[in-house]
Amino acid sequence: MMLGSLLSAAGRPGTAAAARPGAPRAVAVLIGQLSQGGSERQLYMFLAHCDRTRWTPTVYVSGQLGFWEAPIRALGIPVVLLAGGRIAKMAQLRAACVAQGATCFFSWSSYTNAFGLALTGTGIQRVGSFRNALFADLPTRLRSVWAWASLAGVSTAICNSRDTFEQLSSHRTVCPKAAYVPNGVETPSPSEVAALRAQWRGRLGLQEDTVLIVGVGRLASQKRFDRFLDIIDKVKTDGPVQAVIAGENLGCRGDLERQIEALGLQNIVRLVGAVPDARELICAADIFLLTSDYEGTPNVVLEAMAAGKPCVATRVNGVGELIEDGATGFTATQDTTELAQHVSRLVADPELRRRVGQAACAAVEEARSPVEIARELWSFCEQPT
C-alpha cells in the first residue's frame, strides 16, 4: 500500500535518463541530517574526494540541515531538503532523481535505505549503508518492518565494520549484496596537534602535567556517559586528572549533571556541549575514553588515534577492528572496573601514553586513507545493478 501510494503521488513509473557518453554520471546521495556527527564527516570526505569528471552528486536530506550544509555547498554540491511526510519525501526523491537523470542512488545510513523503494521501476542503481550495529539506528517501534525496508530498498549494502558485514551476510530474510568498506580518517601533522593541544588546554586552564581524559559524542543513552563518569570517579585519585565531555545534548545532560554532583566531580568533569570541531579538542587530550553500548566504526576513536592519543574503549562492534588491544589502545567489556583499570595505567604512565599513541597513529595512517576509502565507495556508483 505504501509503495502504491508513493507511485500514485509521484506519477507513473519513470526511467532514469541515460548519461551522455563521456559525461559525468548524476548520483543522488541521501542522508538523514547534516549535524555534527561522525557519519556526516564521513559523507563530507566522500564528497570532497569525488572525481567530478566522473560523477555529479546532489545531496538530499530527509530530516534536518545543520553544520555540514555549508561545507558541502562550498564544494559546489547542491543540497536539497526533502519536505512533508515520509511518502511525500519519497515522491520528491523519485521525481528529482528521474529529472536529474541519476544513474545511482546512494543512501548514507540504514534508516534512509528504505527510500530506495521509491525508485522501483526507474532503473536507478541503489546502494545503501549500515553505519552502526546493523539495525541499531532504526526505530524500535515496528523495527522488523523497518529492517525489511532497509534491506529491500537497496541492491548493495556497504558496512563500515566487519561485525555488521558478517551479520548482514548471514541475514536470513531479504538480503542485498553486502560489502565492507571501513571509515577513513585524516591524520593531522605533529605540529598541528601540538598547536591545538596548547590552544585548547589554555582555554580549559590546564597545567601541562594535568592528565586530560576526553569523551566525545551526542549525549544519548547509546554513548553511556554515565559509565564514563563512574570511571572518572574511580581514577580521580590516581593523578592530576581532569575530564571533558563534548557533544550535543539529546536528552541525557540533566542526568549527567546530577550524577556529576552526586559523585562530587564538579571540579573535575566539564560538559562543554557541542564544539565546532571535536578533533581540535581531542588534540588536547592525554587519554580518549569511549564508553558506548554499541557502535559501528566510531569516528571519534579513529580521530583520536590519528592525533596520537591512546584510547580506552568498550569492545563493541567495530572497535575491535580499530584497536589492537594493548598495542594501539585498550579495549574491555562494558564493566566499569575493567575499563577504569586501563585508564589508571595510562594516567600513571606518561611513557605508555606516548608509546601507545604513536602506534595508534601509525596504524590508522597506514590503513585508513580517506582518499582511498572515498575511491572505493565511489566505485560502487559505477557498478551494474
Buried (B, 14 or more C-beta within 10 A) or exposed (E): EBEEEBBEBBEEEBEBBEBEEEEBBBBBBBBBBBBBBBBBBBBBBBBBBBEEEEBBBBBBBBBEBBBBBEBBEEBEBEBBBBEEEBBBBBBBBBBBBBEBBBBBBBBBBBBBBBBBBBBBEBBBBBBBBBBBBBBBBBEEEEEEEBBBBBBBBBBBBBBBBBBBBEBBBEBEEEEBBBBBBBBBBBBBEEEBBEBBBEBBBEEBEBEEEBBBBBBBBBBBBBBBBBBBBBBBBBBBEBBEBBBBBBBBBEEBBEBBEEBBEEBEBEEBBBBBEBBEEBBBBBBBBBBBBBBBBBBBBBBBBBBBBBBBBBBBBBBBBBBBBBBBBEEBBBBBEBEBEBBBBBBBBBBEBEEBBEEBBEBBBBBBBEBBBBEEBBBBBBEBBEEEE
